[in-house]
Amino acid sequence: MRIRNLFVLFGILAWGAIHGCATTPPPGNLRLILLQEVNLEAVFEENEGLEVTRENAKELRDFYRGGVQQKAKAEKEFQEKGYPVAMKLYLSSNELFSTLLEYIDSDSAEYNLFEGTSILFFPNLLVADNHLKMGRIHDAMGRQRTAYRNWKRALSLVRRSLESERTEWGLALQQELLLLLAPKKD
């Protein structure tokens, strides 16, 4: 039986090697990327310019840029306590990101957009942050169960982001979510 198990293990490892599955953590996990290098404002700045909407998004990079732009608008509304508008914009942002995440589900501090150009690429972390903010809106409205569900979803997305790229931003967001999800003491 042991020999059979060894053959199965060897087969799995061989399949992984043939299909490009990593057996070691990706290089991005070897170092912590500081907040000065990767942060929300930097992502917003990289994606300013001509507005991308769902209707005119054709390529995956359009969906990413449109998602970031919708998030930037949502953040402004959130800061100004325009919660209904912010909620719609966060949902629109998540819709654009969800199309992208069907094809590329990892985050990267240096995503190679095209030859010689790389961008900050954090769809998982951005969607997680959207869910955090939507949870805060629901919490303010007295909808704690919905807030809790948003925060649980955000936590799973932050963890996915941290699996592909270990960032100070992601770790801080994870810590904030863990505090929000911790059982309340009366």
PEBEL-V979914 format. One record per residue. N is the residue number from 1. RES is the residue in one letter. PHI is phi in whole degrees, 0 to 359 (NA if undefined). PSI is psi in radians with two decimals (none if undefined). BURIAL is + if it has 24 or more other ideal C-beta (glycine too) atoms within 12 Angstrom, else -. Layout:
n: [N:N]
res: [RES:RES]
phi: [PHI:PHI]
psi: [PSI:PSI]
burial: [BURIAL:BURIAL]
This chain:
n: [1:2:3:4:5:6:7:8:9:10:11:12:13:14:15:16:17:18:19:20:21:22:23:24:25:26:27:28:29:30:31:32:33:34:35:36:37:38:39:40:41:42:43:44:45:46:47:48:49:50:51:52:53:54:55:56:57:58:59:60:61:62:63:64:65:66:67:68:69:70:71:72:73:74:75:76:77:78:79:80:81:82:83:84:85:86:87:88:89:90:91:92:93:94:95:96:97:98:99:100:101:102:103:104:105:106:107:108:109:110:111:112:113:114:115:116:117:118:119:120:121:122:123:124:125:126:127:128:129:130:131:132:133:134:135:136:137:138:139:140:141:142:143:144:145:146:147:148:149:150:151:152:153:154:155:156:157:158:159:160:161:162:163:164:165:166:167:168:169:170:171:172:173:174:175:176:177:178:179:180:181:182:183:184:185:186]
res: [M:R:I:R:N:L:F:V:L:F:G:I:L:A:W:G:A:I:H:G:C:A:T:T:P:P:P:G:N:L:R:L:I:L:L:Q:E:V:N:L:E:A:V:F:E:E:N:E:G:L:E:V:T:R:E:N:A:K:E:L:R:D:F:Y:R:G:G:V:Q:Q:K:A:K:A:E:K:E:F:Q:E:K:G:Y:P:V:A:M:K:L:Y:L:S:S:N:E:L:F:S:T:L:L:E:Y:I:D:S:D:S:A:E:Y:N:L:F:E:G:T:S:I:L:F:F:P:N:L:L:V:A:D:N:H:L:K:M:G:R:I:H:D:A:M:G:R:Q:R:T:A:Y:R:N:W:K:R:A:L:S:L:V:R:R:S:L:E:S:E:R:T:E:W:G:L:A:L:Q:Q:E:L:L:L:L:L:A:P:K:K:D]
phi: [NA:294:295:299:298:295:296:298:298:298:298:296:296:294:300:298:292:294:267:76:281:282:257:238:298:295:306:299:280:286:228:270:271:287:299:294:273:230:206:299:298:294:295:300:299:294:249:289:118:307:287:254:251:301:294:254:283:243:249:301:294:293:296:295:299:298:297:295:296:295:296:301:295:297:299:297:296:298:298:271:63:273:300:298:291:301:300:298:290:297:295:296:300:297:296:295:294:296:297:295:293:294:249:229:248:239:261:205:284:222:285:281:291:201:312:83:231:236:229:285:233:227:298:296:292:292:293:300:295:300:294:300:292:297:297:296:296:298:298:296:271:83:258:295:296:293:300:301:298:297:291:296:297:299:298:295:289:297:297:297:299:293:294:266:207:275:240:298:301:297:295:294:295:299:298:299:293:298:294:293:271:296:301:280:261:272]
psi: [-0.58:-0.68:-0.70:-0.76:-0.67:-0.70:-0.73:-0.81:-0.77:-0.71:-0.74:-0.79:-0.70:-0.76:-0.77:-0.72:-0.72:-0.70:0.17:0.36:2.29:2.38:-0.13:2.78:2.58:2.71:-0.55:-0.45:-0.15:-0.42:2.70:2.16:2.12:2.76:-0.53:-0.50:-0.72:1.98:2.94:-0.75:-0.67:-0.69:-0.77:-0.79:-0.71:-0.40:0.28:2.90:-2.65:2.19:2.35:2.22:2.93:-0.67:-0.56:0.12:2.17:-0.67:2.86:-0.64:-0.50:-0.72:-0.68:-0.88:-0.76:-0.71:-0.73:-0.75:-0.71:-0.67:-0.72:-0.75:-0.71:-0.70:-0.71:-0.81:-0.70:-0.79:-0.59:0.14:0.48:1.16:-0.74:-0.74:-0.74:-0.75:-0.80:-0.71:-0.68:-0.73:-0.71:-0.74:-0.83:-0.60:-0.77:-0.76:-0.60:-0.61:-0.77:-0.78:-0.26:-0.44:-0.63:1.95:0.34:2.69:2.73:2.38:-0.33:1.15:2.18:1.74:-0.87:2.99:2.13:-0.05:2.12:2.68:2.86:2.12:1.72:1.04:-0.70:-0.77:-0.65:-0.72:-0.67:-0.77:-0.65:-0.79:-0.62:-0.84:-0.70:-0.66:-0.70:-0.69:-0.83:-0.70:-0.75:-0.47:0.05:0.24:1.24:-0.63:-0.76:-0.68:-0.81:-0.76:-0.72:-0.73:-0.62:-0.76:-0.73:-0.74:-0.73:-0.63:-0.65:-0.75:-0.68:-0.74:-0.80:-0.43:-0.61:-0.51:2.03:1.86:2.62:-0.65:-0.86:-0.73:-0.69:-0.73:-0.71:-0.78:-0.74:-0.75:-0.70:-0.65:-0.71:-0.57:-0.17:2.50:2.38:2.36:2.27:none]
burial: [-:-:-:-:-:-:-:-:-:-:-:-:-:-:-:-:-:-:-:-:-:-:-:-:-:-:-:+:-:-:-:-:+:-:-:-:-:+:+:+:-:+:+:+:-:+:+:-:-:-:-:+:-:+:-:-:+:-:-:+:+:+:+:+:+:+:+:+:+:+:+:+:+:+:+:-:+:+:-:-:-:-:-:-:-:+:+:-:+:+:+:+:+:+:+:+:+:+:+:+:+:-:-:+:-:+:+:+:+:-:+:-:-:-:-:-:-:-:+:+:+:+:+:+:+:+:+:+:+:+:+:+:+:+:+:+:+:+:-:-:-:-:-:-:-:-:+:+:-:+:+:-:+:+:+:-:+:+:+:+:+:+:+:+:+:+:+:-:+:+:-:+:+:+:-:+:+:-:-:+:+:-:-:-:-:-]
